[in-house]
């Protein structure tokens, strides 16, 4: 028998695909901040950005599809 109830869409911040993309972008931004030679403040916060993106990716990868 077919399920006739409408599928409720999850909010953006609870969907796995888009949030994995956000986490990956955050990791990429952290790498760019780490390897740029211009601003010391960007270098200072690069590790925090990398770690935040990594932790976010680990958490979001557990979300349902």
PDBQT receptor file of N, H, CA, C and O in Angstrom, charges set to zero:
ATOM      1  N   UNK A   1       0.836  -1.182   0.000  1.00  0.00    +0.000 N 
ATOM      2  CA  UNK A   1       0.000   0.000   0.000  1.00  0.00    +0.000 C 
ATOM      3  C   UNK A   1       0.878   1.242   0.000  1.00  0.00    +0.000 C 
ATOM      4  O   UNK A   1       1.900   1.293   0.684  1.00  0.00    +0.000 OA
ATOM      5  N   UNK A   2       0.486   2.206  -0.745  1.00  0.00    +0.000 N 
ATOM      6  H   UNK A   2      -0.344   2.165  -1.301  1.00  0.00    +0.000 HD
ATOM      7  CA  UNK A   2       1.272   3.423  -0.910  1.00  0.00    +0.000 C 
ATOM      8  C   UNK A   2       0.986   4.407   0.223  1.00  0.00    +0.000 C 
ATOM      9  O   UNK A   2      -0.147   4.530   0.688  1.00  0.00    +0.000 OA
ATOM     10  N   UNK A   3       2.015   5.090   0.646  1.00  0.00    +0.000 N 
ATOM     11  H   UNK A   3       2.935   4.990   0.269  1.00  0.00    +0.000 HD
ATOM     12  CA  UNK A   3       1.870   6.095   1.694  1.00  0.00    +0.000 C 
ATOM     13  C   UNK A   3       1.332   7.377   1.070  1.00  0.00    +0.000 C 
ATOM     14  O   UNK A   3       1.998   7.989   0.236  1.00  0.00    +0.000 OA
ATOM     15  N   UNK A   4       0.128   7.787   1.470  1.00  0.00    +0.000 N 
ATOM     16  H   UNK A   4      -0.414   7.289   2.148  1.00  0.00    +0.000 HD
ATOM     17  CA  UNK A   4      -0.497   8.949   0.848  1.00  0.00    +0.000 C 
ATOM     18  C   UNK A   4      -0.348  10.217   1.675  1.00  0.00    +0.000 C 
ATOM     19  O   UNK A   4      -0.807  11.279   1.255  1.00  0.00    +0.000 OA
ATOM     20  N   UNK A   5       0.287  10.129   2.845  1.00  0.00    +0.000 N 
ATOM     21  H   UNK A   5       0.660   9.266   3.186  1.00  0.00    +0.000 HD
ATOM     22  CA  UNK A   5       0.496  11.334   3.647  1.00  0.00    +0.000 C 
ATOM     23  C   UNK A   5       1.594  12.167   3.018  1.00  0.00    +0.000 C 
ATOM     24  O   UNK A   5       2.590  11.619   2.546  1.00  0.00    +0.000 OA
ATOM     25  N   UNK A   6       1.430  13.487   3.004  1.00  0.00    +0.000 N 
ATOM     26  H   UNK A   6       0.621  13.932   3.388  1.00  0.00    +0.000 HD
ATOM     27  CA  UNK A   6       2.461  14.332   2.407  1.00  0.00    +0.000 C 
ATOM     28  C   UNK A   6       3.740  14.287   3.238  1.00  0.00    +0.000 C 
ATOM     29  O   UNK A   6       3.701  14.290   4.468  1.00  0.00    +0.000 OA
ATOM     30  N   UNK A   7       4.864  14.246   2.544  1.00  0.00    +0.000 N 
ATOM     31  H   UNK A   7       4.896  14.244   1.544  1.00  0.00    +0.000 HD
ATOM     32  CA  UNK A   7       6.168  14.216   3.209  1.00  0.00    +0.000 C 
ATOM     33  C   UNK A   7       6.522  15.623   3.690  1.00  0.00    +0.000 C 
ATOM     34  O   UNK A   7       6.603  16.561   2.897  1.00  0.00    +0.000 OA
ATOM     35  N   UNK A   8       6.725  15.751   4.972  1.00  0.00    +0.000 N 
ATOM     36  H   UNK A   8       6.659  14.990   5.616  1.00  0.00    +0.000 HD
ATOM     37  CA  UNK A   8       7.072  17.058   5.540  1.00  0.00    +0.000 C 
ATOM     38  C   UNK A   8       8.562  17.308   5.341  1.00  0.00    +0.000 C 
ATOM     39  O   UNK A   8       9.394  16.474   5.698  1.00  0.00    +0.000 OA
ATOM     40  N   UNK A   9       8.887  18.451   4.773  1.00  0.00    +0.000 N 
ATOM     41  H   UNK A   9       8.211  19.128   4.483  1.00  0.00    +0.000 HD
ATOM     42  CA  UNK A   9      10.271  18.779   4.502  1.00  0.00    +0.000 C 
ATOM     43  C   UNK A   9      10.925  19.345   5.753  1.00  0.00    +0.000 C 
ATOM     44  O   UNK A   9      10.337  20.167   6.456  1.00  0.00    +0.000 OA
ATOM     45  N   UNK A  10      12.140  18.901   6.023  1.00  0.00    +0.000 N 
ATOM     46  H   UNK A  10      12.618  18.234   5.453  1.00  0.00    +0.000 HD
ATOM     47  CA  UNK A  10      12.875  19.398   7.179  1.00  0.00    +0.000 C 
ATOM     48  C   UNK A  10      13.396  20.804   6.890  1.00  0.00    +0.000 C 
ATOM     49  O   UNK A  10      13.609  21.165   5.732  1.00  0.00    +0.000 OA
ATOM     50  N   UNK A  11      13.602  21.603   7.953  1.00  0.00    +0.000 N 
ATOM     51  H   UNK A  11      13.429  21.310   8.894  1.00  0.00    +0.000 HD
ATOM     52  CA  UNK A  11      14.220  22.915   7.750  1.00  0.00    +0.000 C 
ATOM     53  C   UNK A  11      15.639  22.772   7.192  1.00  0.00    +0.000 C 
ATOM     54  O   UNK A  11      16.248  21.708   7.303  1.00  0.00    +0.000 OA
ATOM     55  N   UNK A  12      16.149  23.822   6.607  1.00  0.00    +0.000 N 
ATOM     56  H   UNK A  12      15.654  24.686   6.517  1.00  0.00    +0.000 HD
ATOM     57  CA  UNK A  12      17.461  23.807   5.954  1.00  0.00    +0.000 C 
ATOM     58  C   UNK A  12      18.560  23.325   6.891  1.00  0.00    +0.000 C 
ATOM     59  O   UNK A  12      19.413  22.533   6.491  1.00  0.00    +0.000 OA
ATOM     60  N   UNK A  13      18.546  23.793   8.129  1.00  0.00    +0.000 N 
ATOM     61  H   UNK A  13      17.852  24.436   8.454  1.00  0.00    +0.000 HD
ATOM     62  CA  UNK A  13      19.638  23.469   9.046  1.00  0.00    +0.000 C 
ATOM     63  C   UNK A  13      19.534  22.057   9.629  1.00  0.00    +0.000 C 
ATOM     64  O   UNK A  13      20.397  21.651  10.408  1.00  0.00    +0.000 OA
ATOM     65  N   UNK A  14      18.507  21.314   9.271  1.00  0.00    +0.000 N 
ATOM     66  H   UNK A  14      17.805  21.644   8.639  1.00  0.00    +0.000 HD
ATOM     67  CA  UNK A  14      18.392  19.923   9.712  1.00  0.00    +0.000 C 
ATOM     68  C   UNK A  14      18.525  18.925   8.571  1.00  0.00    +0.000 C 
ATOM     69  O   UNK A  14      18.342  17.725   8.775  1.00  0.00    +0.000 OA
ATOM     70  N   UNK A  15      18.841  19.409   7.371  1.00  0.00    +0.000 N 
ATOM     71  H   UNK A  15      18.989  20.384   7.206  1.00  0.00    +0.000 HD
ATOM     72  CA  UNK A  15      19.027  18.517   6.231  1.00  0.00    +0.000 C 
ATOM     73  C   UNK A  15      20.507  18.207   6.072  1.00  0.00    +0.000 C 
ATOM     74  O   UNK A  15      21.360  19.082   6.220  1.00  0.00    +0.000 OA
ATOM     75  N   UNK A  16      20.796  16.958   5.771  1.00  0.00    +0.000 N 
ATOM     76  H   UNK A  16      20.104  16.247   5.651  1.00  0.00    +0.000 HD
ATOM     77  CA  UNK A  16      22.179  16.494   5.718  1.00  0.00    +0.000 C 
ATOM     78  C   UNK A  16      22.973  17.094   4.553  1.00  0.00    +0.000 C 
ATOM     79  O   UNK A  16      24.072  17.610   4.753  1.00  0.00    +0.000 OA
ATOM     80  N   UNK A  17      22.431  17.028   3.362  1.00  0.00    +0.000 N 
ATOM     81  H   UNK A  17      21.538  16.609   3.200  1.00  0.00    +0.000 HD
ATOM     82  CA  UNK A  17      23.167  17.461   2.170  1.00  0.00    +0.000 C 
ATOM     83  C   UNK A  17      23.635  18.904   2.214  1.00  0.00    +0.000 C 
ATOM     84  O   UNK A  17      24.832  19.158   2.076  1.00  0.00    +0.000 OA
ATOM     85  N   UNK A  18      22.729  19.860   2.403  1.00  0.00    +0.000 N 
ATOM     86  H   UNK A  18      21.757  19.654   2.516  1.00  0.00    +0.000 HD
ATOM     87  CA  UNK A  18      23.158  21.258   2.426  1.00  0.00    +0.000 C 
ATOM     88  C   UNK A  18      24.112  21.585   3.581  1.00  0.00    +0.000 C 
ATOM     89  O   UNK A  18      25.037  22.381   3.416  1.00  0.00    +0.000 OA
ATOM     90  N   UNK A  19      23.890  20.978   4.738  1.00  0.00    +0.000 N 
ATOM     91  H   UNK A  19      23.139  20.331   4.872  1.00  0.00    +0.000 HD
ATOM     92  CA  UNK A  19      24.745  21.278   5.878  1.00  0.00    +0.000 C 
ATOM     93  C   UNK A  19      26.127  20.655   5.735  1.00  0.00    +0.000 C 
ATOM     94  O   UNK A  19      27.105  21.201   6.247  1.00  0.00    +0.000 OA
ATOM     95  N   UNK A  20      26.224  19.513   5.043  1.00  0.00    +0.000 N 
ATOM     96  H   UNK A  20      25.430  19.070   4.627  1.00  0.00    +0.000 HD
ATOM     97  CA  UNK A  20      27.545  18.966   4.742  1.00  0.00    +0.000 C 
ATOM     98  C   UNK A  20      28.301  19.909   3.807  1.00  0.00    +0.000 C 
ATOM     99  O   UNK A  20      29.514  20.072   3.939  1.00  0.00    +0.000 OA
ATOM    100  N   UNK A  21      27.592  20.527   2.869  1.00  0.00    +0.000 N 
ATOM    101  H   UNK A  21      26.607  20.395   2.762  1.00  0.00    +0.000 HD
ATOM    102  CA  UNK A  21      28.233  21.497   1.983  1.00  0.00    +0.000 C 
ATOM    103  C   UNK A  21      28.718  22.719   2.759  1.00  0.00    +0.000 C 
ATOM    104  O   UNK A  21      29.802  23.237   2.491  1.00  0.00    +0.000 OA
ATOM    105  N   UNK A  22      27.923  23.178   3.711  1.00  0.00    +0.000 N 
ATOM    106  H   UNK A  22      27.042  22.757   3.929  1.00  0.00    +0.000 HD
ATOM    107  CA  UNK A  22      28.326  24.320   4.537  1.00  0.00    +0.000 C 
ATOM    108  C   UNK A  22      29.562  23.964   5.364  1.00  0.00    +0.000 C 
ATOM    109  O   UNK A  22      30.490  24.766   5.468  1.00  0.00    +0.000 OA
ATOM    110  N   UNK A  23      29.580  22.771   5.949  1.00  0.00    +0.000 N 
ATOM    111  H   UNK A  23      28.827  22.119   5.864  1.00  0.00    +0.000 HD
ATOM    112  CA  UNK A  23      30.723  22.340   6.750  1.00  0.00    +0.000 C 
ATOM    113  C   UNK A  23      31.982  22.212   5.887  1.00  0.00    +0.000 C 
ATOM    114  O   UNK A  23      33.072  22.593   6.314  1.00  0.00    +0.000 OA
ATOM    115  N   UNK A  24      31.828  21.677   4.681  1.00  0.00    +0.000 N 
ATOM    116  H   UNK A  24      30.943  21.367   4.334  1.00  0.00    +0.000 HD
ATOM    117  CA  UNK A  24      32.972  21.557   3.772  1.00  0.00    +0.000 C 
ATOM    118  C   UNK A  24      33.492  22.928   3.374  1.00  0.00    +0.000 C 
ATOM    119  O   UNK A  24      34.703  23.131   3.291  1.00  0.00    +0.000 OA
ATOM    120  N   UNK A  25      32.600  23.861   3.129  1.00  0.00    +0.000 N 
ATOM    121  H   UNK A  25      31.616  23.696   3.196  1.00  0.00    +0.000 HD
ATOM    122  CA  UNK A  25      33.021  25.230   2.796  1.00  0.00    +0.000 C 
ATOM    123  C   UNK A  25      33.750  25.871   3.977  1.00  0.00    +0.000 C 
ATOM    124  O   UNK A  25      34.723  26.599   3.782  1.00  0.00    +0.000 OA
ATOM    125  N   UNK A  26      33.292  25.609   5.181  1.00  0.00    +0.000 N 
ATOM    126  H   UNK A  26      32.501  25.017   5.339  1.00  0.00    +0.000 HD
ATOM    127  CA  UNK A  26      33.948  26.149   6.368  1.00  0.00    +0.000 C 
ATOM    128  C   UNK A  26      35.359  25.588   6.519  1.00  0.00    +0.000 C 
ATOM    129  O   UNK A  26      36.281  26.314   6.891  1.00  0.00    +0.000 OA
ATOM    130  N   UNK A  27      35.528  24.304   6.233  1.00  0.00    +0.000 N 
ATOM    131  H   UNK A  27      34.779  23.714   5.931  1.00  0.00    +0.000 HD
ATOM    132  CA  UNK A  27      36.860  23.693   6.275  1.00  0.00    +0.000 C 
ATOM    133  C   UNK A  27      37.757  24.326   5.214  1.00  0.00    +0.000 C 
ATOM    134  O   UNK A  27      38.921  24.624   5.483  1.00  0.00    +0.000 OA
ATOM    135  N   UNK A  28      37.222  24.534   4.008  1.00  0.00    +0.000 N 
ATOM    136  H   UNK A  28      36.277  24.292   3.790  1.00  0.00    +0.000 HD
ATOM    137  CA  UNK A  28      38.009  25.152   2.931  1.00  0.00    +0.000 C 
ATOM    138  C   UNK A  28      38.410  26.582   3.286  1.00  0.00    +0.000 C 
ATOM    139  O   UNK A  28      39.536  26.998   3.013  1.00  0.00    +0.000 OA
ATOM    140  N   UNK A  29      37.503  27.325   3.887  1.00  0.00    +0.000 N 
ATOM    141  H   UNK A  29      36.588  26.988   4.110  1.00  0.00    +0.000 HD
ATOM    142  CA  UNK A  29      37.824  28.692   4.316  1.00  0.00    +0.000 C 
ATOM    143  C   UNK A  29      38.929  28.669   5.363  1.00  0.00    +0.000 C 
ATOM    144  O   UNK A  29      39.818  29.520   5.350  1.00  0.00    +0.000 OA
ATOM    145  N   UNK A  30      38.874  27.693   6.275  1.00  0.00    +0.000 N 
ATOM    146  H   UNK A  30      38.151  27.002   6.286  1.00  0.00    +0.000 HD
ATOM    147  CA  UNK A  30      39.933  27.564   7.286  1.00  0.00    +0.000 C 
ATOM    148  C   UNK A  30      41.291  27.301   6.662  1.00  0.00    +0.000 C 
ATOM    149  O   UNK A  30      42.297  27.858   7.100  1.00  0.00    +0.000 OA
ATOM    150  N   UNK A  31      41.327  26.442   5.625  1.00  0.00    +0.000 N 
ATOM    151  H   UNK A  31      40.510  25.989   5.268  1.00  0.00    +0.000 HD
ATOM    152  CA  UNK A  31      42.603  26.200   4.937  1.00  0.00    +0.000 C 
ATOM    153  C   UNK A  31      43.105  27.453   4.232  1.00  0.00    +0.000 C 
ATOM    154  O   UNK A  31      44.296  27.762   4.284  1.00  0.00    +0.000 OA
ATOM    155  N   UNK A  32      42.208  28.169   3.576  1.00  0.00    +0.000 N 
ATOM    156  H   UNK A  32      41.241  27.917   3.534  1.00  0.00    +0.000 HD
ATOM    157  CA  UNK A  32      42.627  29.406   2.914  1.00  0.00    +0.000 C 
ATOM    158  C   UNK A  32      43.153  30.417   3.926  1.00  0.00    +0.000 C 
ATOM    159  O   UNK A  32      44.132  31.114   3.661  1.00  0.00    +0.000 OA
ATOM    160  N   UNK A  33      42.510  30.495   5.073  1.00  0.00    +0.000 N 
ATOM    161  H   UNK A  33      41.715  29.928   5.289  1.00  0.00    +0.000 HD
ATOM    162  CA  UNK A  33      42.970  31.404   6.124  1.00  0.00    +0.000 C 
ATOM    163  C   UNK A  33      44.351  30.984   6.638  1.00  0.00    +0.000 C 
ATOM    164  O   UNK A  33      45.173  31.833   6.982  1.00  0.00    +0.000 OA
ATOM    165  N   UNK A  34      44.597  29.690   6.687  1.00  0.00    +0.000 N 
ATOM    166  H   UNK A  34      43.929  29.001   6.408  1.00  0.00    +0.000 HD
ATOM    167  CA  UNK A  34      45.867  29.178   7.200  1.00  0.00    +0.000 C 
ATOM    168  C   UNK A  34      47.029  29.472   6.255  1.00  0.00    +0.000 C 
ATOM    169  O   UNK A  34      48.138  29.759   6.706  1.00  0.00    +0.000 OA
ATOM    170  N   UNK A  35      46.784  29.402   4.950  1.00  0.00    +0.000 N 
ATOM    171  H   UNK A  35      45.884  29.168   4.583  1.00  0.00    +0.000 HD
ATOM    172  CA  UNK A  35      47.873  29.506   3.984  1.00  0.00    +0.000 C 
ATOM    173  C   UNK A  35      47.976  30.855   3.297  1.00  0.00    +0.000 C 
ATOM    174  O   UNK A  35      48.700  30.979   2.309  1.00  0.00    +0.000 OA
ATOM    175  N   UNK A  36      47.286  31.857   3.780  1.00  0.00    +0.000 N 
ATOM    176  H   UNK A  36      46.698  31.757   4.582  1.00  0.00    +0.000 HD
ATOM    177  CA  UNK A  36      47.421  33.188   3.189  1.00  0.00    +0.000 C 
ATOM    178  C   UNK A  36      48.510  33.964   3.936  1.00  0.00    +0.000 C 
ATOM    179  O   UNK A  36      48.645  33.810   5.150  1.00  0.00    +0.000 OA
ATOM    180  N   UNK A  37      49.288  34.793   3.235  1.00  0.00    +0.000 N 
ATOM    181  H   UNK A  37      49.179  34.918   2.249  1.00  0.00    +0.000 HD
ATOM    182  CA  UNK A  37      50.401  35.488   3.879  1.00  0.00    +0.000 C 
ATOM    183  C   UNK A  37      50.112  36.949   4.240  1.00  0.00    +0.000 C 
ATOM    184  O   UNK A  37      51.049  37.688   4.543  1.00  0.00    +0.000 OA
ATOM    185  N   UNK A  38      48.851  37.390   4.218  1.00  0.00    +0.000 N 
ATOM    186  H   UNK A  38      48.090  36.789   3.971  1.00  0.00    +0.000 HD
ATOM    187  CA  UNK A  38      48.576  38.818   4.305  1.00  0.00    +0.000 C 
ATOM    188  C   UNK A  38      48.126  39.285   5.681  1.00  0.00    +0.000 C 
ATOM    189  O   UNK A  38      48.644  40.284   6.180  1.00  0.00    +0.000 OA
ATOM    190  N   UNK A  39      47.195  38.610   6.301  1.00  0.00    +0.000 N 
ATOM    191  H   UNK A  39      46.773  37.798   5.897  1.00  0.00    +0.000 HD
ATOM    192  CA  UNK A  39      46.593  39.105   7.529  1.00  0.00    +0.000 C 
ATOM    193  C   UNK A  39      46.836  38.121   8.674  1.00  0.00    +0.000 C 
ATOM    194  O   UNK A  39      46.477  36.946   8.588  1.00  0.00    +0.000 OA
ATOM    195  N   UNK A  40      47.440  38.615   9.727  1.00  0.00    +0.000 N 
ATOM    196  H   UNK A  40      47.732  39.569   9.796  1.00  0.00    +0.000 HD
ATOM    197  CA  UNK A  40      47.741  37.775  10.878  1.00  0.00    +0.000 C 
ATOM    198  C   UNK A  40      46.466  37.336  11.600  1.00  0.00    +0.000 C 
ATOM    199  O   UNK A  40      46.410  36.234  12.147  1.00  0.00    +0.000 OA
ATOM    200  N   UNK A  41      45.443  38.194  11.602  1.00  0.00    +0.000 N 
ATOM    201  H   UNK A  41      45.488  39.088  11.158  1.00  0.00    +0.000 HD
ATOM    202  CA  UNK A  41      44.195  37.830  12.281  1.00  0.00    +0.000 C 
ATOM    203  C   UNK A  41      43.512  36.641  11.601  1.00  0.00    +0.000 C 
ATOM    204  O   UNK A  41      42.898  35.819  12.281  1.00  0.00    +0.000 OA
ATOM    205  N   UNK A  42      43.605  36.535  10.287  1.00  0.00    +0.000 N 
ATOM    206  H   UNK A  42      44.103  37.202   9.734  1.00  0.00    +0.000 HD
ATOM    207  CA  UNK A  42      43.046  35.375   9.585  1.00  0.00    +0.000 C 
ATOM    208  C   UNK A  42      43.809  34.106   9.949  1.00  0.00    +0.000 C 
ATOM    209  O   UNK A  42      43.215  33.051  10.171  1.00  0.00    +0.000 OA
ATOM    210  N   UNK A  43      45.134  34.225  10.006  1.00  0.00    +0.000 N 
ATOM    211  H   UNK A  43      45.616  35.082   9.825  1.00  0.00    +0.000 HD
ATOM    212  CA  UNK A  43      45.954  33.080  10.402  1.00  0.00    +0.000 C 
ATOM    213  C   UNK A  43      45.647  32.660  11.836  1.00  0.00    +0.000 C 
ATOM    214  O   UNK A  43      45.630  31.470  12.149  1.00  0.00    +0.000 OA
ATOM    215  N   UNK A  44      45.405  33.638  12.701  1.00  0.00    +0.000 N 
ATOM    216  H   UNK A  44      45.418  34.605  12.446  1.00  0.00    +0.000 HD
ATOM    217  CA  UNK A  44      45.136  33.361  14.106  1.00  0.00    +0.000 C 
ATOM    218  C   UNK A  44      43.880  32.521  14.288  1.00  0.00    +0.000 C 
ATOM    219  O   UNK A  44      43.864  31.611  15.118  1.00  0.00    +0.000 OA
ATOM    220  N   UNK A  45      42.833  32.808  13.531  1.00  0.00    +0.000 N 
ATOM    221  H   UNK A  45      42.846  33.546  12.857  1.00  0.00    +0.000 HD
ATOM    222  CA  UNK A  45      41.564  32.104  13.683  1.00  0.00    +0.000 C 
ATOM    223  C   UNK A  45      41.385  30.938  12.715  1.00  0.00    +0.000 C 
ATOM    224  O   UNK A  45      40.308  30.343  12.662  1.00  0.00    +0.000 OA
ATOM    225  N   UNK A  46      42.416  30.603  11.953  1.00  0.00    +0.000 N 
ATOM    226  H   UNK A  46      43.290  31.086  11.996  1.00  0.00    +0.000 HD
ATOM    227  CA  UNK A  46      42.280  29.538  10.960  1.00  0.00    +0.000 C 
ATOM    228  C   UNK A  46      42.079  28.169  11.610  1.00  0.00    +0.000 C 
ATOM    229  O   UNK A  46      41.265  27.380  11.132  1.00  0.00    +0.000 OA
ATOM    230  N   UNK A  47      42.799  27.876  12.682  1.00  0.00    +0.000 N 
ATOM    231  H   UNK A  47      43.460  28.517  13.071  1.00  0.00    +0.000 HD
ATOM    232  CA  UNK A  47      42.654  26.581  13.330  1.00  0.00    +0.000 C 
ATOM    233  C   UNK A  47      41.269  26.431  13.952  1.00  0.00    +0.000 C 
ATOM    234  O   UNK A  47      40.669  25.358  13.883  1.00  0.00    +0.000 OA
ATOM    235  N   UNK A  48      40.767  27.493  14.553  1.00  0.00    +0.000 N 
ATOM    236  H   UNK A  48      41.254  28.364  14.609  1.00  0.00    +0.000 HD
ATOM    237  CA  UNK A  48      39.426  27.456  15.141  1.00  0.00    +0.000 C 
ATOM    238  C   UNK A  48      38.390  27.205  14.047  1.00  0.00    +0.000 C 
ATOM    239  O   UNK A  48      37.445  26.442  14.248  1.00  0.00    +0.000 OA
ATOM    240  N   UNK A  49      38.566  27.841  12.899  1.00  0.00    +0.000 N 
ATOM    241  H   UNK A  49      39.334  28.461  12.736  1.00  0.00    +0.000 HD
ATOM    242  CA  UNK A  49      37.637  27.658  11.783  1.00  0.00    +0.000 C 
ATOM    243  C   UNK A  49      37.700  26.230  11.247  1.00  0.00    +0.000 C 
ATOM    244  O   UNK A  49      36.668  25.620  10.969  1.00  0.00    +0.000 OA
ATOM    245  N   UNK A  50      38.913  25.701  11.105  1.00  0.00    +0.000 N 
ATOM    246  H   UNK A  50      39.752  26.196  11.332  1.00  0.00    +0.000 HD
ATOM    247  CA  UNK A  50      39.070  24.318  10.652  1.00  0.00    +0.000 C 
ATOM    248  C   UNK A  50      38.414  23.335  11.622  1.00  0.00    +0.000 C 
ATOM    249  O   UNK A  50      37.709  22.416  11.203  1.00  0.00    +0.000 OA
ATOM    250  N   UNK A  51      38.646  23.529  12.894  1.00  0.00    +0.000 N 
ATOM    251  H   UNK A  51      39.219  24.275  13.235  1.00  0.00    +0.000 HD
ATOM    252  CA  UNK A  51      38.073  22.624  13.886  1.00  0.00    +0.000 C 
ATOM    253  C   UNK A  51      36.549  22.725  13.923  1.00  0.00    +0.000 C 
ATOM    254  O   UNK A  51      35.863  21.711  14.050  1.00  0.00    +0.000 OA
ATOM    255  N   UNK A  52      36.023  23.934  13.815  1.00  0.00    +0.000 N 
ATOM    256  H   UNK A  52      36.580  24.758  13.712  1.00  0.00    +0.000 HD
ATOM    257  CA  UNK A  52      34.567  24.116  13.814  1.00  0.00    +0.000 C 
ATOM    258  C   UNK A  52      33.947  23.418  12.603  1.00  0.00    +0.000 C 
ATOM    259  O   UNK A  52      32.914  22.761  12.733  1.00  0.00    +0.000 OA
ATOM    260  N   UNK A  53      34.559  23.552  11.442  1.00  0.00    +0.000 N 
ATOM    261  H   UNK A  53      35.399  24.086  11.336  1.00  0.00    +0.000 HD
ATOM    262  CA  UNK A  53      34.062  22.882  10.247  1.00  0.00    +0.000 C 
ATOM    263  C   UNK A  53      34.135  21.371  10.359  1.00  0.00    +0.000 C 
ATOM    264  O   UNK A  53      33.224  20.668   9.923  1.00  0.00    +0.000 OA
ATOM    265  N   UNK A  54      35.212  20.871  10.939  1.00  0.00    +0.000 N 
ATOM    266  H   UNK A  54      35.952  21.442  11.294  1.00  0.00    +0.000 HD
ATOM    267  CA  UNK A  54      35.375  19.429  11.101  1.00  0.00    +0.000 C 
ATOM    268  C   UNK A  54      34.348  18.864  12.071  1.00  0.00    +0.000 C 
ATOM    269  O   UNK A  54      33.717  17.847  11.784  1.00  0.00    +0.000 OA
ATOM    270  N   UNK A  55      34.176  19.512  13.210  1.00  0.00    +0.000 N 
ATOM    271  H   UNK A  55      34.689  20.339  13.442  1.00  0.00    +0.000 HD
ATOM    272  CA  UNK A  55      33.187  19.055  14.190  1.00  0.00    +0.000 C 
ATOM    273  C   UNK A  55      31.781  19.138  13.600  1.00  0.00    +0.000 C 
ATOM    274  O   UNK A  55      30.961  18.245  13.809  1.00  0.00    +0.000 OA
ATOM    275  N   UNK A  56      31.509  20.209  12.867  1.00  0.00    +0.000 N 
ATOM    276  H   UNK A  56      32.175  20.935  12.697  1.00  0.00    +0.000 HD
ATOM    277  CA  UNK A  56      30.196  20.358  12.237  1.00  0.00    +0.000 C 
ATOM    278  C   UNK A  56      29.957  19.230  11.231  1.00  0.00    +0.000 C 
ATOM    279  O   UNK A  56      28.860  18.675  11.167  1.00  0.00    +0.000 OA
ATOM    280  N   UNK A  57      30.978  18.895  10.450  1.00  0.00    +0.000 N 
ATOM    281  H   UNK A  57      31.870  19.345  10.502  1.00  0.00    +0.000 HD
ATOM    282  CA  UNK A  57      30.836  17.828   9.464  1.00  0.00    +0.000 C 
ATOM    283  C   UNK A  57      30.574  16.491  10.144  1.00  0.00    +0.000 C 
ATOM    284  O   UNK A  57      29.745  15.712   9.674  1.00  0.00    +0.000 OA
ATOM    285  N   UNK A  58      31.266  16.215  11.239  1.00  0.00    +0.000 N 
ATOM    286  H   UNK A  58      31.940  16.848  11.621  1.00  0.00    +0.000 HD
ATOM    287  CA  UNK A  58      31.072  14.954  11.951  1.00  0.00    +0.000 C 
ATOM    288  C   UNK A  58      29.652  14.860  12.492  1.00  0.00    +0.000 C 
ATOM    289  O   UNK A  58      29.018  13.809  12.398  1.00  0.00    +0.000 OA
ATOM    290  N   UNK A  59      29.153  15.949  13.056  1.00  0.00    +0.000 N 
ATOM    291  H   UNK A  59      29.668  16.803  13.133  1.00  0.00    +0.000 HD
ATOM    292  CA  UNK A  59      27.800  15.963  13.619  1.00  0.00    +0.000 C 
ATOM    293  C   UNK A  59      26.751  15.841  12.509  1.00  0.00    +0.000 C 
ATOM    294  O   UNK A  59      25.817  15.046  12.609  1.00  0.00    +0.000 OA
ATOM    295  N   UNK A  60      26.918  16.633  11.457  1.00  0.00    +0.000 N 
ATOM    296  H   UNK A  60      27.677  17.279  11.376  1.00  0.00    +0.000 HD
ATOM    297  CA  UNK A  60      25.917  16.670  10.379  1.00  0.00    +0.000 C 
ATOM    298  C   UNK A  60      25.892  15.345   9.613  1.00  0.00    +0.000 C 
ATOM    299  O   UNK A  60      24.845  14.963   9.090  1.00  0.00    +0.000 OA
ATOM    300  N   UNK A  61      27.010  14.644   9.537  1.00  0.00    +0.000 N 
ATOM    301  H   UNK A  61      27.861  14.954   9.962  1.00  0.00    +0.000 HD
ATOM    302  CA  UNK A  61      27.019  13.387   8.801  1.00  0.00    +0.000 C 
ATOM    303  C   UNK A  61      26.168  12.310   9.486  1.00  0.00    +0.000 C 
ATOM    304  O   UNK A  61      25.878  11.275   8.886  1.00  0.00    +0.000 OA
ATOM    305  N   UNK A  62      25.778  12.547  10.712  1.00  0.00    +0.000 N 
ATOM    306  H   UNK A  62      26.014  13.388  11.199  1.00  0.00    +0.000 HD
ATOM    307  CA  UNK A  62      24.900  11.612  11.429  1.00  0.00    +0.000 C 
ATOM    308  C   UNK A  62      23.422  11.912  11.176  1.00  0.00    +0.000 C 
ATOM    309  O   UNK A  62      22.568  11.109  11.553  1.00  0.00    +0.000 OA
ATOM    310  N   UNK A  63      23.098  13.042  10.550  1.00  0.00    +0.000 N 
ATOM    311  H   UNK A  63      23.792  13.694  10.244  1.00  0.00    +0.000 HD
ATOM    312  CA  UNK A  63      21.713  13.397  10.282  1.00  0.00    +0.000 C 
ATOM    313  C   UNK A  63      21.099  12.427   9.273  1.00  0.00    +0.000 C 
ATOM    314  O   UNK A  63      21.815  11.865   8.444  1.00  0.00    +0.000 OA
ATOM    315  N   UNK A  64      19.790  12.227   9.336  1.00  0.00    +0.000 N 
ATOM    316  H   UNK A  64      19.209  12.683  10.010  1.00  0.00    +0.000 HD
ATOM    317  CA  UNK A  64      19.155  11.357   8.333  1.00  0.00    +0.000 C 
ATOM    318  C   UNK A  64      19.157  12.020   6.959  1.00  0.00    +0.000 C 
ATOM    319  O   UNK A  64      19.178  13.246   6.845  1.00  0.00    +0.000 OA
ATOM    320  N   UNK A  65      19.135  11.208   5.946  1.00  0.00    +0.000 N 
ATOM    321  H   UNK A  65      19.117  10.212   6.039  1.00  0.00    +0.000 HD
ATOM    322  CA  UNK A  65      19.139  11.700   4.561  1.00  0.00    +0.000 C 
ATOM    323  C   UNK A  65      17.846  12.365   4.292  1.00  0.00    +0.000 C 
ATOM    324  O   UNK A  65      17.624  12.858   3.185  1.00  0.00    +0.000 OA
TER     325      UNK A  65
